[in-house]
Amino acid sequence: MCRPALLVVALALSVLRAQADERRNWFDDPFFQITSDVPQCAEPAGPRVTEAERQAQSHRRAEKGTTCWLAKEEGCERANAYSYDRDIASEIKVAVRTKAKFPGTSLWVTVQGRVVYVEGCVSRESQAQEVEAFVRSMPYVQQAVAIVSSAPGSKPPYKPFVSR
């Protein structure tokens, strides 16, 4: 193979590798910021994953989406747990605007299958429990998990978003 052809092949492989490593919100999970008082707080990756991670999550998400409904558990009226996520996200946005302000924080929310992840920075550790309790009070939420740091600028306890 001549040099120009090798160069084209190498370039194509490089582009494919970069696309495979690209992080995207493949499942269109609700992801949004609710506070922004800590400027040096690293933005979380949230629901943005690579193609390989998407493939690994697909089976688990399909199973989780229907298990509760098939078992006829209370609070599982919809056939897919992920169908609640947009409603949960809307409730959280309205409640943050009208009720809870969480000063001294920078927080992002991801909603996946009725589980709400809140990631970011807090000024005091007790705010993690306050945020979790607030989110758990929303309709349809099964679980709330706060993954936060009270030391902005240090390595976050969550996967940070890195743009390429």
N, C-alpha and C positions, 0 to 999 in steps of 0.2 A: 504494500500500500504506500502511496506517495505521501509526502509530508502534509500537503494541504488537506488530503482526505483524513489523515490521522488527527489533524487539528480540528476538523469539523466533528469527527466522532468524539473526541475528548470534550469539546465544547457542549455537544448534545448530552453527553453523560453528566457533565457538570450541572447543566440546567435541570435534568431529571432528578439528580440528587438534591439540588436546592429545593425543587418542588416537593419532593418526598419529605424534606425536613420542615417545610413551611407549616406554621401553626395556623389552623383555621377553626372556626366554630362550626364544625361539620353538621352538627345536629340542631343548629339554630337555637341553642339553649338561651334563655334570658340571661343577660349579663349587663350590669350597669353600675355606675358609681352613685353612692348615696350621700357621701360627705367628702370634703376635700380641704380640711384644715391643716394637714401635715404635708407641706410641699415636697419633702425629701422621701416620702413613702413610695416604695416601688410598686408599680401597677402589677397586679397578679395576672398570670396567664389565663386564669378563669377556665372557661370551657374550650379554649383554643388548644387543639392537639394536632399532632402530626398524622399523616395518612396511616402509618403503622398503628398508632394509638387508637385511631378511629376504628380500624378493623378489629383490634383487640376488644374494644368496648361494645361493638355492635351486638354480639350475642347476649352479653350480660344485660344490655339495655332492653333488648327485645323481651327477655325473660322477666326482668323487673317490671317492665311496663304492663304486663298482664297478670302476674302472679296474684296480686292482691284481689283483683276483680274476679279471677277464676275461683279463688278460695271464698268468695262472697264475704270478705271481711267488711266490718263496719267502716263507713267513710270511703269506700271504694266503689262508688256508683259508676264511674267511667271505666271503659274497657282498657284504657291505657293511662298509667300513672303520669306520664309526661304530658298528657292533655290538660292537666291542672296547672302546669308551670306558668303559662301566660297570665292566668287569673291571679296566681300567687304573686307574681312580679308586679302586677298592677296594684294589688292591695298594699304591698310593701312601699311602692313609690308614693301612693296617696298617704299612707300612714306616716312616712318620714316627713312629708311636706306639712302635714297637719298636726301630728302628735309628738313624735320623738325627733330630736335634733342631733343628738350625740356630738356635742362640741368637743373640739380637740382631737378629732379622728379624721382619718381618710379611709373610707371603706368602699369596697366593691362587693356586689352580690351576684352569685350564680345560682340559678334554680334548675335542678335536674331531678325529675321524677319525684317531686314533692319533698325533696331534700334541699335545704337552702344553705349554701356556703357563703359566709361573710369573711372576706380576706382584706387585710390592710394593716393600718397602724392606729393605735389607741394611746392616749396620754397616761392612762392608768389601767392596770391589769383587770380591775373589777368591771371595766366597760365590756369586756368579752362576754361575761355572764349577762349583763344588761342587754346587750345586742341579741344574744341567743334567746333570752326570755321574750323580748319584743317580737322577734321573728316567729317564735313558736306560737304566739298569740294570734297569728294570721290564720284565716280559714284555709283548710286543706293541707297545711304544712305537717309533714310527718316527723321531720327532724331538722334541727338547726345546728350548724357547726361554725363556730367563730375561730378562724385561724389568723391570729393577729400578733403583732409585735408592739411592744411599748418602747422599743429602741430604734426609731427611724434612722435610716442610713446604714444600719447593720444588715447582715444577711437575713432576709425574711424567712419565716417558717413555712412559707408557701412557695410554689414555683412562680418566679416573676416572669412577666412578659418581656421578651426580647425581640424587638423588630429587626428585620434583616434588610 
